[in-house]
Amino acid sequence: MKMFSLVPSNIPHQKRKNFINVQIDAIGVGIALAAYPFIPVLLARLGASNMQVGLFSSLPAISGLLFAIPLGRVLENTKSIVRTFSLSRLSVFLSNVAIGLSPLFLAPKQAVILILAITSLVTLPNTLVGLGFTIIMNEVAGPESRYELMSRRWALIQLSFSIVAAAAGFVLSKIPFPLGYAVVFGFLTIGALISYNYSRRIEIPQRSPSRHATANNFPDRIRTLHSLVLEHRALLTFNLRRFLLYLGVFALTPIYPLFFVRQLQASDFWIGSISTAQSITLLLGYFFWTEIRKKQGVRSVLVWGMLGSSFYPFLVSALPTLSLILIAAFISGLFQAAVDLLLFDEMLKRIPAHEQAPLVSYSQSVFYLASIIGPFLGTFFAEHLNLMAALLIGASLRALGAISFCSLDTKDIAEELVRPDEQIGELDLYGK
């Protein structure tokens, strides 16, 4: 039972309030996120083309690639990263209400255009969420507690997500289209409000500006960031591996709903059930791999997680029934939990505390680049070949990325990147 407590017993009293706020916020996030598996499905049911579904998946990434570095500077200079992060995420989640209502008032083609327009409008706050999240979670946990914090947080997200996504799929199968989407997406705003209420209560220390913040014009900032990235070659090679992995992941993102709806004629209930199956084992997997890391080290988590998670898209292409795909999704979630924990922790090992904003912005830019290319790559092959070929190509890219991670140096390099004054600052904050 101790393993399932919101806050580990070894967390100092000063940190416990932050841990609790982060975990209650996670429940709200899980509820709000339950809308997202159904938005590409909604687009498909409205008659959106493969390229339009791919554009929906890529719009946040396009904004992220263009604005991650400038917005990273905004976060460096803002007085309250937490407030900016909380308000940005609230606006992103509330946009789903307008998406759910659009088919009620517009013709299908117009509704598709409006959904894409709404998605484009919230890309800037969505980029701020991506940058702020990494910085805030690292400040809350510190190097010693990242697995403990994130395993609990992501488990709570998956628990609330799995329950609500299954219920949403059931409701959508009972209420006539498109009214069901308006009802479900409206109800899910409860999660957005819970998330905002608790995330705004998180307290983190203020950081001194990095060298990147002292550059006054954009060309100087780019040159400074370039030299900063070259100084941290461990982060550079890590992000090259991560780019290849996510290129495959995002190539598959628009293909899964298209494959389920058009190839397998899956109902909303089946699509919700597949998402729920993955969420259940993700929930269990976060705790499982945290314990494996303690007993066997990071290398075991890396190899099993990366290789095990690579099989799922191949199984989707090969298995003949939705029932078997449901079982495969259930198993794949366990391995995906290892990948989530590993990538978050290994990236932050390679980022010094005093350079978080610029290097997180750079790392997110690499992520966004894969997010842009991947969906268009997937839909390109779906248009010019077929859905099955697109699925297999995406699966192969993901597998190559996973294999490249097997040679990753997983030694604990965090202390090498932290200046003595940064360590003293953290002791002063949490040791009183």
N, C-alpha and C positions, 0 to 999 in steps of 0.2 A: 504493500500500500504506500510505503514511503516514496516509491518511485513515481507515483501518480499525484503527489502533492503539487500545488501550484508553485511553491517556492522550495527549492532544495534546502535541507537543514543547514548546509554549510555557508549559506549566503548571509553576509553581515546584516545587522538590523537596519542600517542606513539604506541598504539597497532593496529591502523587502517591499517597500511601498511601490517602487518602480516596477519590480517584478510582477506584483499583483495587478497594477494598472495595465501592463503590457499583456497579461493573460486574459483579463476581462475584455480588453480591446480586441483580442484575437477572436473571441466568440462573436462579436459584432461583425468583424471582417468576414468570418466564415459564412454568416448569414447573408451578407451583402454579395459575396462572391458567387453564391448559388445561382445568380442570374446569368453569369458569363458563359457557361456551357450552352445555354439556350439561345444566345444572340446570333451566332452563326446559323443555328437551326432555323431561327425566325427568318433570317435573310434567305436561306434556301427555300423555305416555304413560301416566301413572297416572290420567288422567281429570280432571285439575284444570280448573276452569272458567277462562274468560278473565279473570275478576276475580281469581281466586286467583293466576294467573300475573302479573297486574299488581301484586297485593299483594306477591309475592316481590320484584319489581323495586323497589317503593316502600319497603319496610320499612327498609332502610339509610338512605334519604333522610329518612324521618319522624324517626328517631332523630337524624340529623344536624341537621335543622332545630331540633329541640327542645334539643339538647345541645351544638351546636357552640360557642356563645358561652361557656357555663359550662365546657366542657372546654378551650376556649382559655385560660381563666384558670388551669386546672390546669396546662397546659403552661407558662404564664408562671412559675409558682411551683415547678415540679418541678426537681430538681437534675440530672436526666439525661433530656432529651427523647429522646435516642437509645435508651436502655434502655426507656422507656415505649413508644416507637414499635415497637421490635423485638418485644417481648413481645405487644403488641396484635395485630400482624399475624400472628404465629405462631398465636395463638388463633383468629383468623379463618380461616386456611388449614386448621387441623386440624379445624375444624367440618365440613369437607367429607367427612371419613371417616364421621361419623355420618349425614350426608345420604345417602351411597352405601349404607350398611348398612340404612337404614330400610325400603326395600321388601322386603328379605329376611325381615323379622320381623313386618311389619304388613300388614294389608289395604290396598289402594290408597288409599281415602279417608283412613284413619288415617295412612298414610305421608305424604300431602300435608299434613295438619295438623302432623305432627311436623317436616317439612322447614321449614314456615313458622315453627314455634316455635323451631327451631334458628337460623334466620336472624334472628329477632327478638332472640335472646339475644346474638348477636355484633355487634349494631348499635353498641353503645357502643364496644367496642375498634375497630370499623371506622371510627367517627367520629374517634377519636384518630389512626388511621393517616392519614386524609385531611388532618388538620391538621398533624400532625408531618412528613409527607412534604414538603410545600411549604417549611416552615421549614428542614428539614435540607438539602434539595437546594440551596436558595438559599445557605445558609451554606457548603456544600461548594464550590459553583461561584463565587459572587460574580457581580456584574453582567456582568463581562467574559467569563465562560466558560459561561453557562447553555446556549447553543445547543450548544456542544461537549460538555458533560456529558450533557445530556438526549438529544441525537441518538444518542450512543453507548449510553446506558442503554436507551432505548426500542428501539433497533435490536437489542440483545442480548435484551431481553424478547420482541420479536417473533420473533426467530430461534428461540429455545428454545420459545416458545409455538407457532409454526407447525409445528415438527417434532413436538412432543408432542401437539398437538391433532389432527393428521392421524393419528398412531399411535393415539390414543385413539378416534377415530372408527372406525378399522379394527378395533380390538379389540372395541369395542361391537357392531360388525356381526357378529362371529364368536362371541361368547359369549352364551348365551341371556339374555334379559331376565328378572329384574333383576340377575342375578349379575354381569353385565359392569360395571355401574355401581359395585358394591362393589369389584371388583378394580381398576378404573381409578382411582377416587377414592382408594383406599388407596395405590396406587403413587405418585400425585402428591404425597403428603406428603413425599417426598424433596425436592421443591422448597422446601417450607416450612422444612425443617431447614437446607438450604443458605442460604436467605435469612436466617434468624435468625442463623446462625453468622457471617456476614460483615457484616450490617447493624449488629450490636451493636458492631463494632469501629470504626465511624465516629466521628471526634472533631471536635467543633465547639466554638467559644468560648461562654462564658456571656454572656448579655445582661442589661443592667440592666432592671428592670421598667418597663413603659410607664406613662403616666398612667392608663390603663384599669385597671392592677393596683392602684392606690391606692384605688379605690372599694370600700367595705366591704360594702354591701348590693346586692341585685340591681337594684332600681330605679335606684340611683345609677350602677351599672355600665352599664345600658342607656342612661341619659342621657349618660354620658360617651362611650360608643361612638357614639351618634347624632351628637353634636357632632364627634367624630373623623372619622366618615364624611363629614359635610358639609364638613369642612376639605379633604377630598381628592375634589373633584368629578370629577377625571379617572378615579378608580377607580369612583365611583358610576355615571357614564355607561357605562364599560366593562362593568360588571356588569349593567346594564340590557340591553345588547346580548347579553351572554353568556346571560342568562336566556332571551331569546327563542330564541336558537340551540339551547340545550339543552332547551327545552320541546319543540321538534320532535324532537331526538335521542332523548329519553326517551319521547316518545309512540310512537316506532318500536321501542323496546327489546323490549316484550313481543309486538309484532306480527310481527316477523321470524320467530321460531321457530314461532308459530302459523300464519303464512302458508306457511312452508316445509313444515310437517308436514301441515296440513289442506287447504291449497289445492293444493300441488304434490306432496304425498305423498313428500317427500324423506326418504331414509334417513339414519341417523346418519353414514354415510360421506360423503354429499353435504354435510351441514351442516358437518362437520369440514373438508371440502375448501374450502368457501366461506370459512370463517374463516381457513384456511391461506392462501388466495389473497390475501386482504386483508393478512395479516401479512407475506407476502413483499415486497409493494411498500411497505408501511409501513417495513420494514427498510431498503430501498434509499432510500426517500423522505426519511428523516431526514438521511442524508448529502447527498442531492441538494439539499434546501432549505437546509441549512446553507451549502453552497457558493453557491447562488443569492443568499442574503442577503448574503454577502460581496461578491459581484460586482455585484448589481443593487439591493440594499437591501431593507428590510422590506416596502415597499409591494408589490413583485412577489410576495413570499411570501404576503401577505395576500390580494390579489385572486385569484391563481390557486388558492390553497388553498381559500378560502371558496367561490368559485363552482364550482370543479371538484368538490368533495366533495358539493355539493348534488344532483348529478344521479343518484347511485346509487339512492336509494329510488324515484325515478320510473322508472328502468330496471327495477328489480325488479318493479314493477307491470305493466310493458309487455312485457317479454321473455317469449317463450312456453316456453322450455326452461331447465332447470337448467344446461346447458352454457353458454348465453349469459349467464346470471346469474353464473356462475363467472368469465367473462371480465370482466364489469362490475365485480365485486368486486375483481378483480386491478387494474384501472385506478383504482378509487376509492381504494384504499389509498395510492397515491402522493400524492393531494391531501389525504387525511386526515392524513398525516404533517406537512404544512405547518400545518394547523389546530392540531395538538397542540403543536408547537413555538411557534407564534405566541401562543396563548392563555396558555401558561405564562409566557413571557418578558414579554409585554405587561402581564399582571396584576402581576408582580413589579416592573416599572418604576414602577408607581403606588403601591407600598407602601414607606414608609421603613423602614430596617433597625431603628430603635428602636421601631417600632410593629407588628412583624410579627405577633405572636400575635393581638391583637384584630382587625386588619384582614384577616388570613387567615381568622379565624373568621367574620367578616362575609361575606367573599367566598364561603366554603364554604357559608354559610347560604343565600345566593342560589342557589348551585348545587344545594343539597339541595331548595330549594323547587321548582325546575324538575323535579328528580328525583321529587318526590312527585306533582305535578300531571300531569306528562307521561304516565307509564304508565297512570294512571287515565283520562286523556283518551283515550289510544289504545284501551284496552279498552272504554271507554264507547261509542265510535263502532263498535268491532267488534261489541259486543252489540246496539246499536240500529240499526246500518246493516249493514255487513258488513266482512270483513277488507280487501277491496280499498279501500273508502272510507276506512277507518282509515289504511291505508298512504298514500294520497294526501293526506289531511289532515296527517298527520305530516310528510310530505315537504314540503308547502307551508310549514308553520311553520318547518321547518329552513331552507328557502330564504330566507324573509323575514329570519331571523336572520343568515344569511350576507351578504345584501345590506346589512343595517344596518352590518356591520363595514367595508364598503368606504369609509365616510367617517371611519373611526377615525384620530385623530392619532397617527402612529407615531414621532414624534420621540423621541429618547432623553432622557427626563426623570428618569432614575434619580439623577443627580448632584444635581438640585435637591432631592431628598427625603432625602439623606443628610447628617447633621450632620457637621461637621469632626471631632468626637471619635470618631464611628463610623469614619471613614476612617483615623484614626490607629490605632485598635484593630485594624483589619484588617491594616494594614502591620506592626504589631508582631507579630502572630500569624504571618504568612506570610513576612515579609521577613528573618527571622533565619537 
